[in-house]
Amino acid sequence: MYEPIRRPSVHTMADPARTEGAVPRRSREEELAIRLAGHLTALLTVTDELRVLTPAAELDDAAARLDAQVTGLCGGRAPLRATPSAGAGDASRIAALHQRAHTLAGQALVVATARSDEEAAELAAERMEAHARALGLAEVG
């Protein structure tokens, strides 16, 4: 008087022989490229925000280099760039943006190093240093 089971059991679904090819898998290199592109895109967004609040040629150059790096990682697709928010550029907000950029550059540096991507690692290290200087965490010179 029992109704038959209509779905496969979890044991059948977990069988690697049955699920081969059913689940898309990425290589470690592909996963690292995706993570690096994400960190660099987030850093680009914060850099764009800083460019609006504190215009500087260094930030313009950094934004162009970040854009080129992400485009290369994404197979030629340019990253989506958010419109920076309007608002006052008080010191605490600018410091918070520099802190966020420093953190994102550090995360990008870790992934770029794991990926052995020297160009991205160099860019991330430069951005970390620049934001550390802006925060007064590193000596200028």
Rosetta constraint file for C-alpha pairs under 8 A:
AtomPair CA 8 CA 12 HARMONIC 6.20 0.50
AtomPair CA 8 CA 13 HARMONIC 6.74 0.50
AtomPair CA 9 CA 13 HARMONIC 6.41 0.50
AtomPair CA 10 CA 14 HARMONIC 6.08 0.50
AtomPair CA 11 CA 15 HARMONIC 6.44 0.50
AtomPair CA 12 CA 18 HARMONIC 7.58 0.50
AtomPair CA 13 CA 18 HARMONIC 7.14 0.50
AtomPair CA 13 CA 19 HARMONIC 7.04 0.50
AtomPair CA 14 CA 18 HARMONIC 7.91 0.50
AtomPair CA 14 CA 19 HARMONIC 7.37 0.50
AtomPair CA 15 CA 19 HARMONIC 6.53 0.50
AtomPair CA 16 CA 20 HARMONIC 5.83 0.50
AtomPair CA 19 CA 23 HARMONIC 6.91 0.50
AtomPair CA 26 CA 30 HARMONIC 5.92 0.50
AtomPair CA 26 CA 31 HARMONIC 6.42 0.50
AtomPair CA 27 CA 31 HARMONIC 6.34 0.50
AtomPair CA 28 CA 32 HARMONIC 6.15 0.50
AtomPair CA 29 CA 33 HARMONIC 6.15 0.50
AtomPair CA 29 CA 115 HARMONIC 6.88 0.50
AtomPair CA 30 CA 34 HARMONIC 6.23 0.50
AtomPair CA 31 CA 35 HARMONIC 6.24 0.50
AtomPair CA 32 CA 36 HARMONIC 5.99 0.50
AtomPair CA 32 CA 111 HARMONIC 6.49 0.50
AtomPair CA 32 CA 112 HARMONIC 7.95 0.50
AtomPair CA 32 CA 114 HARMONIC 7.83 0.50
AtomPair CA 32 CA 115 HARMONIC 6.44 0.50
AtomPair CA 33 CA 37 HARMONIC 6.06 0.50
AtomPair CA 33 CA 73 HARMONIC 6.35 0.50
AtomPair CA 33 CA 115 HARMONIC 7.64 0.50
AtomPair CA 34 CA 38 HARMONIC 6.22 0.50
AtomPair CA 34 CA 73 HARMONIC 7.68 0.50
AtomPair CA 34 CA 74 HARMONIC 7.91 0.50
AtomPair CA 35 CA 39 HARMONIC 6.28 0.50
AtomPair CA 35 CA 111 HARMONIC 7.23 0.50
AtomPair CA 36 CA 40 HARMONIC 6.09 0.50
AtomPair CA 36 CA 108 HARMONIC 5.68 0.50
AtomPair CA 36 CA 111 HARMONIC 5.89 0.50
AtomPair CA 36 CA 112 HARMONIC 6.55 0.50
AtomPair CA 37 CA 41 HARMONIC 5.94 0.50
AtomPair CA 37 CA 70 HARMONIC 5.38 0.50
AtomPair CA 37 CA 73 HARMONIC 6.17 0.50
AtomPair CA 37 CA 74 HARMONIC 7.15 0.50
AtomPair CA 38 CA 42 HARMONIC 6.20 0.50
AtomPair CA 39 CA 43 HARMONIC 6.16 0.50
AtomPair CA 39 CA 104 HARMONIC 6.04 0.50
AtomPair CA 39 CA 105 HARMONIC 7.43 0.50
AtomPair CA 39 CA 107 HARMONIC 6.77 0.50
AtomPair CA 39 CA 108 HARMONIC 5.43 0.50
AtomPair CA 40 CA 44 HARMONIC 6.04 0.50
AtomPair CA 40 CA 66 HARMONIC 6.50 0.50
AtomPair CA 40 CA 69 HARMONIC 7.95 0.50
AtomPair CA 40 CA 70 HARMONIC 6.55 0.50
AtomPair CA 40 CA 104 HARMONIC 7.46 0.50
AtomPair CA 40 CA 105 HARMONIC 7.38 0.50
AtomPair CA 40 CA 108 HARMONIC 6.34 0.50
AtomPair CA 41 CA 45 HARMONIC 6.27 0.50
AtomPair CA 41 CA 66 HARMONIC 7.50 0.50
AtomPair CA 41 CA 67 HARMONIC 7.70 0.50
AtomPair CA 41 CA 70 HARMONIC 6.68 0.50
AtomPair CA 41 CA 79 HARMONIC 6.74 0.50
AtomPair CA 42 CA 46 HARMONIC 6.44 0.50
AtomPair CA 42 CA 104 HARMONIC 7.13 0.50
AtomPair CA 43 CA 47 HARMONIC 6.04 0.50
AtomPair CA 43 CA 66 HARMONIC 7.94 0.50
AtomPair CA 43 CA 101 HARMONIC 5.66 0.50
AtomPair CA 43 CA 104 HARMONIC 5.77 0.50
AtomPair CA 43 CA 105 HARMONIC 6.62 0.50
AtomPair CA 44 CA 48 HARMONIC 6.08 0.50
AtomPair CA 44 CA 63 HARMONIC 5.91 0.50
AtomPair CA 44 CA 66 HARMONIC 6.10 0.50
AtomPair CA 44 CA 67 HARMONIC 7.08 0.50
AtomPair CA 44 CA 81 HARMONIC 7.90 0.50
AtomPair CA 45 CA 49 HARMONIC 6.35 0.50
AtomPair CA 45 CA 81 HARMONIC 6.57 0.50
AtomPair CA 45 CA 82 HARMONIC 6.56 0.50
AtomPair CA 45 CA 84 HARMONIC 7.82 0.50
AtomPair CA 46 CA 50 HARMONIC 6.24 0.50
AtomPair CA 46 CA 97 HARMONIC 6.45 0.50
AtomPair CA 46 CA 100 HARMONIC 7.51 0.50
AtomPair CA 46 CA 101 HARMONIC 6.14 0.50
AtomPair CA 47 CA 51 HARMONIC 6.09 0.50
AtomPair CA 47 CA 59 HARMONIC 6.61 0.50
AtomPair CA 47 CA 62 HARMONIC 7.69 0.50
AtomPair CA 47 CA 63 HARMONIC 6.35 0.50
AtomPair CA 47 CA 101 HARMONIC 7.20 0.50
AtomPair CA 48 CA 52 HARMONIC 6.54 0.50
AtomPair CA 48 CA 59 HARMONIC 7.92 0.50
AtomPair CA 48 CA 63 HARMONIC 6.86 0.50
AtomPair CA 48 CA 84 HARMONIC 6.36 0.50
AtomPair CA 49 CA 53 HARMONIC 6.55 0.50
AtomPair CA 49 CA 84 HARMONIC 4.95 0.50
AtomPair CA 49 CA 85 HARMONIC 7.02 0.50
AtomPair CA 49 CA 97 HARMONIC 7.94 0.50
AtomPair CA 50 CA 54 HARMONIC 5.63 0.50
AtomPair CA 50 CA 55 HARMONIC 7.25 0.50
AtomPair CA 50 CA 59 HARMONIC 7.63 0.50
AtomPair CA 50 CA 94 HARMONIC 7.06 0.50
AtomPair CA 50 CA 97 HARMONIC 7.00 0.50
AtomPair CA 50 CA 98 HARMONIC 7.91 0.50
AtomPair CA 51 CA 55 HARMONIC 4.66 0.50
AtomPair CA 51 CA 56 HARMONIC 6.61 0.50
AtomPair CA 51 CA 59 HARMONIC 6.00 0.50
AtomPair CA 51 CA 60 HARMONIC 6.92 0.50
AtomPair CA 52 CA 84 HARMONIC 6.93 0.50
AtomPair CA 53 CA 88 HARMONIC 7.63 0.50
AtomPair CA 53 CA 89 HARMONIC 5.33 0.50
AtomPair CA 53 CA 94 HARMONIC 7.50 0.50
AtomPair CA 54 CA 89 HARMONIC 7.73 0.50
AtomPair CA 55 CA 59 HARMONIC 7.26 0.50
AtomPair CA 55 CA 60 HARMONIC 7.99 0.50
AtomPair CA 56 CA 60 HARMONIC 6.52 0.50
AtomPair CA 57 CA 61 HARMONIC 6.17 0.50
AtomPair CA 58 CA 62 HARMONIC 6.12 0.50
AtomPair CA 59 CA 63 HARMONIC 6.04 0.50
AtomPair CA 60 CA 64 HARMONIC 6.31 0.50
AtomPair CA 61 CA 65 HARMONIC 6.23 0.50
AtomPair CA 62 CA 66 HARMONIC 6.02 0.50
AtomPair CA 62 CA 127 HARMONIC 7.65 0.50
AtomPair CA 63 CA 67 HARMONIC 6.02 0.50
AtomPair CA 64 CA 68 HARMONIC 6.23 0.50
AtomPair CA 65 CA 69 HARMONIC 6.14 0.50
AtomPair CA 65 CA 123 HARMONIC 7.90 0.50
AtomPair CA 66 CA 70 HARMONIC 6.17 0.50
AtomPair CA 66 CA 123 HARMONIC 7.84 0.50
AtomPair CA 67 CA 71 HARMONIC 6.07 0.50
AtomPair CA 67 CA 78 HARMONIC 6.96 0.50
AtomPair CA 67 CA 79 HARMONIC 6.77 0.50
AtomPair CA 68 CA 72 HARMONIC 6.22 0.50
AtomPair CA 68 CA 78 HARMONIC 7.78 0.50
AtomPair CA 69 CA 73 HARMONIC 6.34 0.50
AtomPair CA 69 CA 120 HARMONIC 7.00 0.50
AtomPair CA 70 CA 74 HARMONIC 6.07 0.50
AtomPair CA 70 CA 78 HARMONIC 6.97 0.50
AtomPair CA 70 CA 79 HARMONIC 6.49 0.50
AtomPair CA 71 CA 75 HARMONIC 6.42 0.50
AtomPair CA 71 CA 76 HARMONIC 4.91 0.50
AtomPair CA 71 CA 77 HARMONIC 5.22 0.50
AtomPair CA 71 CA 78 HARMONIC 4.67 0.50
AtomPair CA 71 CA 79 HARMONIC 6.37 0.50
AtomPair CA 72 CA 76 HARMONIC 5.46 0.50
AtomPair CA 72 CA 77 HARMONIC 7.66 0.50
AtomPair CA 74 CA 78 HARMONIC 7.42 0.50
AtomPair CA 89 CA 93 HARMONIC 6.35 0.50
AtomPair CA 89 CA 94 HARMONIC 6.26 0.50
AtomPair CA 90 CA 94 HARMONIC 6.39 0.50
AtomPair CA 91 CA 95 HARMONIC 6.02 0.50
AtomPair CA 92 CA 96 HARMONIC 6.10 0.50
AtomPair CA 93 CA 97 HARMONIC 6.24 0.50
AtomPair CA 94 CA 98 HARMONIC 6.22 0.50
AtomPair CA 95 CA 99 HARMONIC 6.10 0.50
AtomPair CA 95 CA 134 HARMONIC 7.89 0.50
AtomPair CA 95 CA 135 HARMONIC 6.48 0.50
AtomPair CA 96 CA 100 HARMONIC 6.13 0.50
AtomPair CA 97 CA 101 HARMONIC 6.04 0.50
AtomPair CA 98 CA 102 HARMONIC 6.02 0.50
AtomPair CA 98 CA 131 HARMONIC 5.41 0.50
AtomPair CA 98 CA 132 HARMONIC 7.75 0.50
AtomPair CA 98 CA 134 HARMONIC 6.94 0.50
AtomPair CA 98 CA 135 HARMONIC 6.76 0.50
AtomPair CA 99 CA 103 HARMONIC 6.27 0.50
AtomPair CA 99 CA 131 HARMONIC 7.08 0.50
AtomPair CA 99 CA 132 HARMONIC 7.89 0.50
AtomPair CA 99 CA 135 HARMONIC 7.26 0.50
AtomPair CA 100 CA 104 HARMONIC 6.18 0.50
AtomPair CA 101 CA 105 HARMONIC 5.99 0.50
AtomPair CA 101 CA 127 HARMONIC 7.87 0.50
AtomPair CA 101 CA 128 HARMONIC 7.49 0.50
AtomPair CA 101 CA 131 HARMONIC 6.77 0.50
AtomPair CA 102 CA 106 HARMONIC 6.20 0.50
AtomPair CA 102 CA 127 HARMONIC 7.10 0.50
AtomPair CA 102 CA 128 HARMONIC 4.92 0.50
AtomPair CA 102 CA 129 HARMONIC 7.88 0.50
AtomPair CA 102 CA 131 HARMONIC 5.45 0.50
AtomPair CA 102 CA 132 HARMONIC 6.62 0.50
AtomPair CA 103 CA 107 HARMONIC 6.32 0.50
AtomPair CA 103 CA 128 HARMONIC 7.69 0.50
AtomPair CA 104 CA 108 HARMONIC 6.14 0.50
AtomPair CA 105 CA 109 HARMONIC 6.04 0.50
AtomPair CA 105 CA 124 HARMONIC 4.95 0.50
AtomPair CA 105 CA 125 HARMONIC 6.92 0.50
AtomPair CA 105 CA 127 HARMONIC 6.16 0.50
AtomPair CA 105 CA 128 HARMONIC 5.37 0.50
AtomPair CA 106 CA 110 HARMONIC 6.35 0.50
AtomPair CA 106 CA 124 HARMONIC 6.82 0.50
AtomPair CA 106 CA 125 HARMONIC 7.33 0.50
AtomPair CA 106 CA 128 HARMONIC 6.36 0.50
AtomPair CA 107 CA 111 HARMONIC 6.45 0.50
AtomPair CA 108 CA 112 HARMONIC 5.93 0.50
AtomPair CA 108 CA 120 HARMONIC 7.86 0.50
AtomPair CA 108 CA 121 HARMONIC 7.34 0.50
AtomPair CA 108 CA 124 HARMONIC 6.08 0.50
AtomPair CA 109 CA 113 HARMONIC 5.98 0.50
AtomPair CA 109 CA 120 HARMONIC 7.35 0.50
AtomPair CA 109 CA 121 HARMONIC 5.03 0.50
AtomPair CA 109 CA 122 HARMONIC 7.91 0.50
AtomPair CA 109 CA 124 HARMONIC 5.23 0.50
AtomPair CA 109 CA 125 HARMONIC 6.36 0.50
AtomPair CA 110 CA 114 HARMONIC 6.26 0.50
AtomPair CA 110 CA 121 HARMONIC 7.88 0.50
AtomPair CA 111 CA 115 HARMONIC 6.10 0.50
AtomPair CA 112 CA 116 HARMONIC 5.96 0.50
AtomPair CA 112 CA 117 HARMONIC 5.09 0.50
AtomPair CA 112 CA 118 HARMONIC 7.14 0.50
AtomPair CA 112 CA 120 HARMONIC 5.85 0.50
AtomPair CA 112 CA 121 HARMONIC 5.08 0.50
AtomPair CA 113 CA 117 HARMONIC 6.17 0.50
AtomPair CA 113 CA 118 HARMONIC 7.24 0.50
AtomPair CA 113 CA 121 HARMONIC 6.07 0.50
AtomPair CA 117 CA 121 HARMONIC 6.08 0.50
AtomPair CA 118 CA 122 HARMONIC 5.99 0.50
AtomPair CA 119 CA 123 HARMONIC 6.27 0.50
AtomPair CA 120 CA 124 HARMONIC 6.05 0.50
AtomPair CA 121 CA 125 HARMONIC 6.03 0.50
AtomPair CA 122 CA 126 HARMONIC 6.14 0.50
AtomPair CA 123 CA 127 HARMONIC 6.23 0.50
AtomPair CA 124 CA 128 HARMONIC 6.11 0.50
AtomPair CA 125 CA 129 HARMONIC 6.18 0.50
AtomPair CA 126 CA 130 HARMONIC 6.15 0.50
AtomPair CA 127 CA 131 HARMONIC 6.13 0.50
AtomPair CA 128 CA 132 HARMONIC 6.01 0.50
AtomPair CA 129 CA 133 HARMONIC 6.17 0.50
AtomPair CA 129 CA 138 HARMONIC 7.35 0.50
AtomPair CA 130 CA 134 HARMONIC 6.31 0.50
AtomPair CA 131 CA 135 HARMONIC 6.17 0.50
AtomPair CA 132 CA 136 HARMONIC 6.08 0.50
AtomPair CA 132 CA 137 HARMONIC 4.89 0.50
AtomPair CA 132 CA 138 HARMONIC 5.56 0.50
AtomPair CA 133 CA 137 HARMONIC 5.78 0.50
AtomPair CA 133 CA 138 HARMONIC 5.04 0.50
AtomPair CA 133 CA 139 HARMONIC 6.63 0.50
AtomPair CA 133 CA 140 HARMONIC 6.41 0.50
